[in-house]
């Protein structure tokens, strides 16, 4: 089993590992690249950049996406920015500082060597994107602008207003389109991967469903790359697009790929609060707003009750009666503490009755001080589209003057509350981004490798592009170098036939249930269980309750599901049902991992394990490892845990401190 979990971390000092790896890796010569096929599933930042890079290098690439265009991948929704250690502000940043902040932000549960490599290639990403024409914000003198993000005391986040993800994805899409035009990449839109095909222990292809015709199709390749994002929609309500799912990752898991750290789910602190029980998703307000917005609740409980009753507004409460609780509790970082810290602090205030909306589950994000200091025009230049988005959804203009008390002007604040956002867990990969199945690689959010127990803001875009542009193009060659003698595969092989039959049998089974419950009604019930028992606060009793309830959910799904229409042709409800089956399995995996980890760290908060101040209390002696779960052949069986010990050479493991 030790060989299965060989992380393949190179020898030598941490600052030299990646350089040494590239110096000694195997290569594939240009003529041989044309004889090798690679499947890339996903066209977000990780998938599009990988497909474009591999195509540019000369490989034959098959690229799949569930949307009608790669431009609609969920990476487009990222608002705030992308980190890199350029140190343009001359404020003390460096590759090491970015590496350290990322490891610390992940509560010392990330693999050290992978994080250093991420920080090391970050600067190349910015150069690449500028060359592609990504319109990053610039300072007056022409240099690229930076702003601060949580968990850092330097300005290292590059941005394009509040639409950074969209602009970066357009850059990657342009690179991908060039390769599609050149013929090195063949793009399959409106296709969804349903299974991975294993031949002699190696990933050699996929079974994909044409979402328009409903037909299953077979695709063969020498290697398969999964770039399908995270599993946040297990919770139903999240900041993810509704089509985001974990089915490709679960297909790999069921075929033998270990799944790592599933309990590490990120709660984002600045989401527009839930407005009722009819919502299908939540909307994020960028973390960048915390640069100029101050988070607060009333100091007086009677003011909070008045806000909840609707007899007072936030602008009615004067400065001296406001509790800027993040600035009070974490003076060194203030409103820019990491996401897990800010989220738990908001929950703590609301749990004590200080919530500011009719549900009691909201806090204020206020720009009054910044508007007075900078002027509304400057603030709107930085965050204008975010202000517009908030007003479109809530009918409140956060830049509008609402009150004046004793000569002090107060503007409408935003209301925010934590919500499920990103998932740090994912398919286990080694240093080469290869899973426990040979020839199967996982990149971007769908692997576990870089963020530990909590991702710092603006690091998701960094990881996706790092993996696709600057890591996988090297490491996949190391695997493919001895595959040039392997001829292209026929999809008529029995392994392909068997995999397709299994997928078809699953579809036929779901269509044949003919119960009374819609997919969404069961998914909502799953989401309530996950948020209630496996959300921001977890307990041993709650997790055991969740596992019992999840078994009931699976039984309900298996016996009372109703899917309208036919399996042939376009059937969105069928596609959602297939994904929900995987979300139920994913939910159980999250709960198993959270129950196993008797500590609090990052986004995983076990209420039994906290300090007197309510902070996460780690247990480095017993839980300093990556938890790796192996499927046991049936969704009804509990997975088996294996452990990859974490080894830190460059950083001293210590309790996180954002107070001084």
ZIUR-V798458 format. One record per residue. N is the residue number from 1. SS is DSSP state (~ for helix, > for strand, _ for the rest). NEAR is the number of other ideal C-beta (glycine too) atoms within 12 Angstrom. D_LAST is the distance of its C-alpha to the last C-alpha in whole Angstrom. Layout:
n: <N:N>
ss: <SS:SS>
near: <NEAR:NEAR>
d_last: <D_LAST:D_LAST>
This chain:
n: <1:2:3:4:5:6:7:8:9:10:11:12:13:14:15:16:17:18:19:20:21:22:23:24:25:26:27:28:29:30:31:32:33:34:35:36:37:38:39:40:41:42:43:44:45:46:47:48:49:50:51:52:53:54:55:56:57:58:59:60:61:62:63:64:65:66:67:68:69:70:71:72:73:74:75:76:77:78:79:80:81:82:83:84:85:86:87:88:89:90:91:92:93:94:95:96:97:98:99:100:101:102:103:104:105:106:107:108:109:110:111:112:113:114:115:116:117:118:119:120:121:122:123:124:125:126:127:128:129:130:131:132:133:134:135:136:137:138:139:140:141:142:143:144:145:146:147:148:149:150:151:152:153:154:155:156:157:158:159:160:161:162:163:164:165:166:167:168:169:170:171:172:173:174:175:176:177:178:179:180:181:182:183:184:185:186:187:188:189:190:191:192:193:194:195:196:197:198:199:200:201:202:203:204:205:206:207:208:209:210:211:212:213:214:215:216:217:218:219:220:221:222:223:224:225:226:227:228:229:230:231:232:233:234:235:236:237:238:239:240:241:242:243:244:245:246:247:248:249:250:251:252:253:254:255:256:257:258:259:260:261:262:263:264:265:266:267:268:269:270:271:272:273:274:275:276:277:278:279:280:281:282:283:284:285:286:287:288:289:290:291:292:293:294:295:296:297:298:299:300:301:302:303:304:305:306:307:308:309:310:311:312:313:314:315:316:317:318:319:320:321:322:323:324:325:326:327:328:329:330:331:332:333:334:335:336:337:338:339:340:341:342:343:344:345:346:347:348:349:350:351:352:353:354:355:356:357:358:359:360:361:362:363:364:365:366:367:368:369:370:371:372:373:374:375:376:377:378:379:380:381:382:383:384:385:386:387:388:389:390:391:392:393:394:395:396:397:398:399:400:401:402:403:404:405:406:407:408:409:410:411:412:413:414:415:416:417:418:419:420:421:422:423:424:425:426:427:428:429:430:431:432:433:434:435:436:437:438:439:440:441:442:443:444:445:446:447:448:449:450:451:452:453:454:455:456:457:458:459:460:461:462:463:464:465:466:467:468:469:470:471:472:473:474:475:476:477:478:479:480:481:482:483:484:485:486:487:488:489:490:491:492:493:494:495:496:497:498:499:500:501:502:503:504:505:506:507:508:509:510:511:512:513:514:515:516:517:518:519:520:521:522:523:524:525:526:527:528:529:530:531:532:533:534:535:536:537:538:539:540:541:542:543:544:545:546:547:548:549:550:551:552:553:554:555:556:557:558:559:560:561:562:563:564:565:566:567:568:569:570:571:572:573:574:575:576:577:578:579:580:581:582:583:584:585:586:587:588:589:590:591:592:593:594:595:596:597:598:599:600:601:602:603:604:605:606:607:608:609:610:611:612:613:614:615:616:617:618:619:620:621:622:623:624:625:626:627:628:629:630:631:632:633:634:635:636:637:638:639:640:641:642:643:644:645:646:647:648:649:650:651:652:653:654:655:656:657:658:659:660>
ss: <_:_:_:_:_:_:_:_:_:_:_:_:_:~:~:~:~:~:~:~:~:~:~:~:_:_:_:_:_:~:~:~:~:_:_:_:>:>:>:>:>:_:_:_:~:~:~:~:~:~:~:~:~:~:~:~:~:_:_:>:>:>:>:>:>:_:_:_:_:~:~:~:_:~:~:~:~:_:_:_:_:>:>:_:_:_:_:_:_:_:_:_:_:_:~:~:~:~:~:~:~:~:~:~:~:_:_:_:_:_:_:~:~:~:~:~:~:~:~:~:~:~:~:~:~:~:~:~:~:~:~:~:_:_:_:_:_:>:_:_:_:_:_:>:_:_:>:_:_:_:_:_:_:_:_:_:>:>:_:_:_:_:_:~:~:~:~:~:~:~:~:~:~:~:~:~:~:~:~:~:~:~:_:_:>:>:>:>:>:_:>:>:>:>:>:>:>:>:>:_:_:>:>:>:>:>:>:>:>:>:_:_:_:_:_:>:>:>:>:>:_:_:>:>:>:>:_:_:_:_:_:~:~:~:~:_:_:_:_:_:_:_:_:_:_:_:~:~:~:~:~:~:~:~:_:_:_:_:>:>:_:_:_:_:>:>:>:>:>:>:>:_:_:_:_:_:_:_:_:_:_:_:_:>:_:_:~:~:~:~:~:_:_:>:>:>:>:>:_:_:~:~:~:~:~:~:~:~:~:_:_:_:_:~:~:~:_:_:~:~:~:>:>:_:~:~:~:~:~:_:_:_:_:~:~:~:_:_:~:~:~:~:~:~:~:~:~:~:~:~:~:_:_:_:_:_:_:_:_:_:_:_:>:>:>:>:_:~:~:~:~:~:~:~:_:~:~:~:~:~:~:~:~:~:~:~:~:~:~:~:~:~:~:~:_:_:_:_:_:_:>:>:>:>:>:_:_:>:>:>:>:_:_:>:>:>:>:>:>:>:>:>:>:_:_:>:>:_:_:_:_:_:_:>:_:_:_:>:_:>:>:>:_:~:~:~:>:_:_:_:_:_:_:_:_:_:_:_:_:~:~:~:~:~:~:~:~:~:~:~:~:~:~:~:~:~:~:~:~:~:_:_:_:_:_:_:_:_:_:_:_:_:_:~:~:~:~:~:~:~:~:~:~:~:~:~:~:~:~:~:~:~:~:_:_:_:>:_:~:~:~:~:~:~:~:~:~:~:~:~:~:~:~:~:_:_:_:>:_:~:~:~:~:~:~:~:~:~:~:~:~:~:~:~:~:~:~:~:~:~:>:_:_:_:_:_:_:_:_:_:_:~:~:~:~:~:~:~:~:~:~:~:~:~:~:~:~:~:~:~:~:~:~:~:~:~:_:_:_:_:>:_:_:>:_:>:_:_:_:>:_:_:_:_:_:>:_:_:_:~:~:~:~:_:>:>:>:>:>:>:_:_:_:_:_:_:_:_:_:>:>:>:>:>:>:_:_:_:_:_:_:_:_:_:_:_:_:_:_:_>
near: <14:11:11:24:27:20:33:26:30:27:14:18:16:31:21:20:29:34:19:19:30:24:14:16:24:21:23:30:16:15:11:23:29:21:22:38:39:51:46:55:51:53:48:52:50:53:55:54:53:52:49:42:42:45:36:26:31:28:40:31:46:41:49:44:39:40:32:18:21:42:28:25:44:45:48:30:38:46:42:46:47:50:53:47:38:32:23:26:23:13:18:17:29:24:29:25:28:43:41:34:45:52:43:40:44:49:46:35:48:48:45:39:38:46:45:41:42:49:43:32:37:43:30:27:43:40:21:32:41:26:15:28:17:35:21:35:31:18:15:7:8:11:19:31:30:34:40:36:46:47:45:42:26:29:34:44:47:44:46:36:30:34:31:45:41:29:34:49:44:29:40:48:38:25:39:45:26:22:33:27:16:18:14:31:39:26:33:34:24:27:37:39:50:45:42:48:44:32:29:14:16:31:46:37:41:49:42:41:39:27:31:20:17:28:24:34:31:36:40:35:42:41:47:53:56:50:54:50:47:50:47:49:42:46:43:41:37:42:41:43:27:26:28:41:40:45:44:51:49:41:46:43:42:37:41:28:40:44:47:48:52:47:50:45:50:52:47:45:48:46:43:37:35:33:23:12:15:10:22:23:32:35:34:43:43:47:51:42:47:46:36:38:43:36:48:42:44:35:21:19:20:17:29:34:19:22:36:27:16:14:13:23:27:40:29:23:32:23:24:15:24:35:31:31:33:38:26:21:28:30:17:19:32:29:44:41:41:47:52:46:49:48:41:39:43:44:32:30:38:34:20:20:20:36:32:43:33:20:18:27:30:38:46:46:46:40:44:38:25:30:32:23:14:19:16:26:14:17:28:26:20:34:42:23:26:40:37:20:26:36:23:15:26:23:12:26:25:42:35:24:19:25:22:15:19:10:10:20:25:32:35:31:44:44:40:50:42:47:40:39:47:51:49:48:52:53:54:44:48:39:36:40:46:39:44:38:36:32:43:50:53:57:53:55:49:54:52:46:53:53:51:47:51:51:53:55:49:49:50:51:53:55:54:51:51:48:48:53:42:35:47:47:40:35:39:46:35:30:36:41:22:19:30:24:13:23:13:22:31:17:27:14:20:16:29:30:21:20:35:29:20:23:35:26:19:31:31:20:22:33:25:19:25:16:22:14:26:22:36:29:25:39:38:26:30:42:40:25:35:44:34:24:32:43:39:43:32:42:25:20:16:27:36:19:21:38:32:19:27:39:25:22:37:30:20:27:37:24:19:21:34:25:33:18:20:16:29:18:16:19:26:24:26:34:33:36:38:42:43:40:39:41:44:43:41:49:50:45:50:48:42:33:46:45:35:32:41:25:34:37:46:46:50:48:43:33:28:21:25:23:18:6:18:22:28:40:24:33:25:20:10:16:34:27:32:44:42:40:44:30:33:19:14:12:28:16:17:23:35:20:30:25:27:34:21:33:20:28:20:22:27:13:27:14:20:36:21:35:19:10>
d_last: <43:41:43:42:38:38:35:37:34:35:35:33:30:28:28:32:32:33:35:37:38:39:41:43:43:47:48:50:53:53:57:56:53:55:57:54:52:49:48:45:44:42:41:38:36:36:40:41:39:40:44:44:43:45:48:48:48:51:51:52:50:50:48:47:46:46:46:49:47:44:42:42:40:36:34:36:33:30:29:25:26:26:23:24:23:25:23:25:22:22:18:17:18:21:22:20:17:19:20:16:15:18:18:14:15:18:17:19:22:23:26:24:27:28:24:25:28:27:24:27:30:27:29:32:32:31:34:36:35:36:39:40:40:37:36:32:31:31:30:33:34:34:31:30:27:23:21:17:17:15:12:13:11:15:18:20:22:26:28:31:30:30:32:31:32:36:36:35:37:40:39:40:43:44:44:45:48:49:50:51:54:54:55:53:51:53:51:51:50:50:50:48:48:49:49:49:52:52:55:55:51:50:49:52:52:51:53:52:53:55:53:56:59:57:59:57:57:57:55:55:53:52:48:46:43:41:38:39:35:33:34:33:36:37:35:37:35:33:32:34:37:40:42:39:40:39:43:43:40:42:45:44:42:46:47:45:42:39:36:33:30:31:29:26:27:24:24:23:21:24:27:30:31:34:37:39:41:43:40:40:37:34:32:29:27:25:21:22:22:19:18:21:21:19:19:20:23:25:24:27:29:32:31:30:33:35:33:34:38:38:38:35:33:30:31:33:29:28:25:24:25:23:19:17:15:13:11:12:10:7:7:5:8:10:14:13:12:14:18:18:15:16:19:19:17:20:23:21:22:25:26:26:28:26:27:29:32:35:34:31:29:27:24:24:23:24:25:26:24:24:28:28:26:27:31:32:33:30:28:31:32:28:29:33:34:31:32:36:35:33:36:39:37:36:39:36:35:31:32:35:35:35:35:34:33:34:34:30:31:30:31:31:28:28:28:26:26:25:27:28:28:27:28:27:29:33:36:35:35:35:34:37:36:39:40:41:45:46:46:44:41:38:35:33:31:34:33:30:29:26:23:23:22:20:21:19:20:23:23:27:29:27:28:32:33:32:34:37:37:36:36:38:41:41:40:43:45:45:46:49:50:53:53:56:59:58:60:59:59:62:60:63:62:62:58:58:61:59:56:57:59:57:55:58:58:55:56:59:58:55:58:60:58:59:58:57:53:51:49:46:47:46:43:42:42:40:37:37:37:35:32:33:33:31:29:25:26:28:30:33:35:34:34:38:39:38:40:43:43:42:45:47:46:47:51:51:50:53:55:55:53:56:56:58:60:61:59:61:60:56:55:51:52:53:50:47:49:49:45:44:46:43:41:42:42:38:37:38:37:33:34:35:32:30:32:32:28:28:24:21:20:19:21:23:22:25:25:26:23:19:17:18:15:17:15:17:18:19:22:22:26:28:26:25:28:29:31:35:37:41:44:47:49:49:47:48:47:43:42:41:38:37:34:33:30:27:27:24:25:22:19:18:17:14:13:10:7:6:4:0>
